[in-house]
Amino acid sequence: MSGQDRVPVIIDVEASGFGRGSYPIEIGVALNDHTTHCYLIKPEPEWTHWDKKAESLHGISKELLEDKGRSVGEVAECLNEILVGQLVYSDAWGFDSSWIGKLYDAAELIQGFRVETLRKILTESQLDTWDATKESVREELALQRHRASSDALLIQTIFERTSAFSSGAS
C-alpha cells in the first residue's frame, strides 16, 4: 500500500449551531495528497437558526456567508467533483453527515461520495496518543483559526502521526 493510500480523506463541517434547525455554513476537505478545499455556504432562505456560541467558535458571521458564501448547489457540485466515488472520514460523523445531507437535499443533488466515522479506522494505539499528538500538531501547523479546512488538515495530520506511532515507524 502506498503512502497516499494510507492517508484518509477528511471532511469537516462548521455549522450555524449544534441543535435542531442548524445547517452547514462551511465545508472543508483534506485530500490524501494533503491539498485542502474549503467552501463557505450561503444559507438557504428557510435556514434561519443561528447560535452565537457556535459563531464564537468558528468565527464565521452571517454577513460573511451572505457576502462570500456560495450557493448550496455550487458547493454540492464542487464536493462531488473532488470526492466522486470516494470514502471520506469525519471525526464528528453524526453531525457532519446530517449537515452534508441537508446540503445535498437543499441542492436537490445526489451525494457522490460516502462519509464514514473516523473511529472505524483508528486503532487503540492511535486513540491512546491522539490528544497528545493533537496538541503538538496544532502548534507545529500553527493553525490560527478554527475553520473547516484547517480542522480537516489537522485531523488528517494527527491520523498520520498516530499511525506512525502505532506501527512503530519514525
Secondary structure, 3 states (H helix, E strand, C coil): CCHHHHCCCEEEEEECCCCCCCCEEEEEEECCCCCEEEEEECCCCCCCCCCHHHHHHHCCCHHHHHHHCECHHHHHHHHHHHHCCCEEEECCHHHHHHHHHHHHHHHCCCCCCEEEEHHHHCCHHHHHHHHHHHHHHHHHHCCCCCCHHHHHHHHHHHHHHHHHHHHCCC
